[in-house]
Amino acid sequence: MLTHQVTHLLKQANCPNPAERRAAVTGLGTIASRPFLTPEQAEDIAAAVIAAANDTDPTVRARAVRGLGRLPAARVTATLTMLVSDDHHATREAAVRTLVRLDPTAAAPALVSAAAHQDYSVRVAALTGLRWLPTLDETVWVVLIAALSDEHPGIQGTAMTGLLSLAARSAQMSPAVIRLARDGLGSSSPPRREISLELLHRLGVPGHRDRCLAALTDVHPRVRQRAARSLENARDQDGT
């Protein structure tokens, strides 16, 4: 029965109809890790799932990633690394999560590279993935700091959210994030000075009002506007 199922799915995976290829890849991914497969069947399934990662249909590629997650990391790391920059959001995000889970050592440089991609959505996916890494080296911190200085609010916000997630992860990580945010107040980058105000506020570091009052005299209007909005929000919350 299993042999018949494998044969049918492998044939269906090469069907011209995208809907049938999607169903086939889903099925192959489901049975990829079953213990009763012969070595030949396991090899054929792995090859089909890896090939599906290059399919012209984005849904086929996204479903292929699920199957890749059930294969040995050594076999699929290169494919997942490629898919981190896929032009389809579901494929890209699934690839980031799967790569971090299977091979965090390979994931780190792949995400660092993707964080400099010309496509905004790829950069966001990469920055999001950095927060899931079990350990962070200097290159990751450099990327996060650069993202805090980005002119695009979405990139800044993603980096800030990632840092908040890292700070919440452990008591050891939180001081490092706080130091980074404090350093940002004196940065030569106006976007980083601005986002650092918010980051320190979100981290619960005392002295937010004083920091905002000081920022009202910043040379850059963007920083002054952030400080003024924050003070206004605080007044509204206090009911004054």
C-alpha positions in Angstrom: 0.0 0.0 0.0 2.8 2.4 0.9 4.7 1.6 -2.2 1.6 2.3 -4.3 1.1 5.6 -2.5 4.7 6.7 -3.0 4.6 5.8 -6.7 1.4 7.8 -7.2 2.7 10.9 -5.4 6.0 10.9 -7.2 4.1 10.8 -10.5 1.7 13.5 -9.4 4.6 15.7 -8.3 5.5 16.1 -12.0 2.0 16.8 -13.1 1.4 20.0 -15.2 -1.5 21.0 -13.0 -0.2 23.1 -10.0 -3.1 21.9 -7.8 -2.0 18.3 -8.2 1.6 19.2 -7.6 0.6 20.9 -4.4 -1.3 17.9 -3.2 1.6 15.6 -4.1 4.2 17.7 -2.3 2.0 17.8 0.8 1.7 14.0 0.7 5.4 13.4 0.1 6.3 15.8 2.9 3.9 13.9 5.3 5.5 10.5 4.6 9.1 11.7 4.2 10.1 10.6 7.7 8.1 7.4 8.0 10.3 4.6 9.3 9.0 1.9 6.9 10.3 3.5 3.7 12.9 1.7 1.7 16.2 3.5 1.1 15.2 3.9 -2.5 11.8 5.3 -1.6 13.3 7.7 0.9 15.8 8.9 -1.7 13.1 9.4 -4.4 10.9 11.4 -1.9 13.8 13.6 -0.8 14.7 14.4 -4.4 11.1 15.2 -5.3 10.6 17.5 -2.3 13.9 19.3 -3.0 13.0 19.7 -6.6 9.6 21.1 -5.6 11.4 23.9 -3.7 12.2 25.3 -7.2 8.6 25.0 -8.5 7.2 27.9 -10.4 4.1 27.8 -8.2 4.7 29.6 -4.9 2.3 27.4 -3.0 4.1 24.3 -4.1 7.4 25.9 -2.9 5.8 26.7 0.5 4.5 23.2 0.9 7.9 21.8 -0.1 9.5 23.7 2.8 7.3 21.7 5.2 8.7 18.5 3.7 12.2 19.8 3.8 11.8 20.2 7.5 11.4 16.4 7.8 14.6 15.6 6.0 18.2 15.6 7.3 19.6 19.1 7.7 22.7 18.3 5.8 20.6 17.4 2.8 18.4 20.5 2.8 20.3 23.4 4.3 21.5 24.8 0.9 17.9 24.7 -0.4 16.4 26.4 2.6 19.1 29.0 2.5 18.1 29.8 -1.0 14.4 30.0 -0.1 15.1 32.5 2.7 15.1 35.1 -0.1 12.1 33.7 -2.0 9.7 36.2 -3.5 6.7 34.7 -1.9 6.1 35.6 1.7 4.7 32.2 2.9 7.7 30.3 1.3 10.2 32.8 2.7 8.8 32.8 6.2 8.5 29.0 6.4 12.1 28.7 5.1 13.4 31.0 7.8 11.7 29.1 10.6 12.7 25.7 9.2 16.3 26.7 8.7 16.7 28.1 12.2 15.2 24.9 13.6 17.2 22.5 11.6 20.6 24.2 11.3 21.0 27.4 13.3 24.7 27.6 12.5 23.9 27.9 8.8 20.8 30.1 9.5 22.8 32.9 11.1 24.9 33.9 8.0 21.9 33.3 5.7 19.7 35.7 7.7 22.5 38.2 8.1 22.9 38.2 4.3 19.2 38.4 3.7 18.9 41.4 6.1 20.8 43.4 3.4 18.5 42.3 0.6 17.1 44.9 -1.7 13.6 43.6 -1.2 12.0 45.1 1.9 9.9 42.1 2.7 12.9 39.8 2.6 14.7 42.1 5.0 11.8 42.0 7.4 11.7 38.2 7.3 15.4 37.9 7.9 15.3 40.4 10.8 12.3 38.5 12.3 14.3 35.2 12.0 17.3 36.6 13.9 15.3 36.6 17.1 14.8 32.8 16.9 18.5 32.0 16.8 19.7 30.2 19.9 22.8 32.3 20.1 23.8 35.7 18.7 27.3 36.6 17.5 28.7 40.0 16.7 27.6 39.9 13.1 23.9 39.6 14.3 24.2 42.5 16.7 25.7 44.6 13.9 22.8 43.8 11.6 20.2 44.7 14.4 22.0 48.0 15.1 22.1 48.9 11.4 18.3 48.1 11.2 17.6 50.5 14.1 19.3 53.2 12.0 17.2 52.4 8.9 15.1 55.2 7.3 12.2 52.8 6.8 9.9 52.6 9.9 9.0 49.0 9.2 12.6 47.9 9.3 13.2 49.9 12.5 10.1 48.4 14.1 11.0 44.9 13.2 14.5 45.3 14.7 13.0 46.8 17.8 10.5 44.0 18.2 13.3 41.5 17.8 15.4 43.1 20.4 12.5 43.2 22.8 12.0 39.5 22.2 15.7 38.9 22.9 15.6 40.9 26.1 12.6 38.9 27.3 14.4 35.6 26.5 16.8 35.6 29.4 18.1 37.7 32.2 21.6 37.7 30.6 20.3 39.1 27.3 18.3 42.0 28.7 21.2 44.1 30.0 22.9 43.9 26.5 19.8 45.1 24.8 19.4 48.0 27.3 23.0 49.0 26.8 22.4 49.0 23.0 19.3 51.2 23.4 21.1 53.6 25.7 24.0 53.9 23.3 21.5 54.7 20.6 20.5 57.9 22.3 23.9 59.3 21.4 24.1 57.9 17.9 24.9 60.1 14.9 21.8 58.5 13.2 18.6 60.4 13.8 16.4 57.3 13.1 18.4 55.3 15.7 18.1 58.1 18.3 14.4 58.2 17.7 13.8 54.5 17.9 16.0 54.2 21.0 13.6 56.4 22.9 10.8 54.0 22.2 12.9 50.9 22.8 14.0 52.1 26.2 10.4 52.9 27.0 9.2 49.4 25.9 12.0 47.8 27.9 10.6 49.6 31.0 13.8 51.5 31.7 13.1 54.3 34.2 13.5 57.9 33.2 11.4 57.9 30.0 10.0 61.4 30.6 13.4 62.9 31.3 14.8 61.3 28.1 11.9 62.7 26.0 12.3 66.2 27.5 16.0 66.1 26.6 15.1 64.9 23.1 12.8 67.9 22.5 16.0 69.9 21.8 17.4 67.3 19.3 18.7 68.8 16.1 16.5 66.5 14.0 12.7 67.1 13.8 12.0 63.4 13.6 13.5 62.8 17.1 11.7 65.9 18.5 8.4 64.7 17.1 8.8 61.2 18.6 9.6 62.8 22.0 6.7 65.2 21.8 4.3 62.4 20.8 5.5 60.2 23.6 5.1 62.9 26.2 1.6 63.7 24.9 0.6 60.0 25.1 1.9 59.9 28.7 -0.2 62.9 29.6 -3.3 61.3 28.0 -2.7 58.0 29.9 -2.3 60.0 33.2 -5.5 61.9 32.4 -3.8 65.2 32.7 
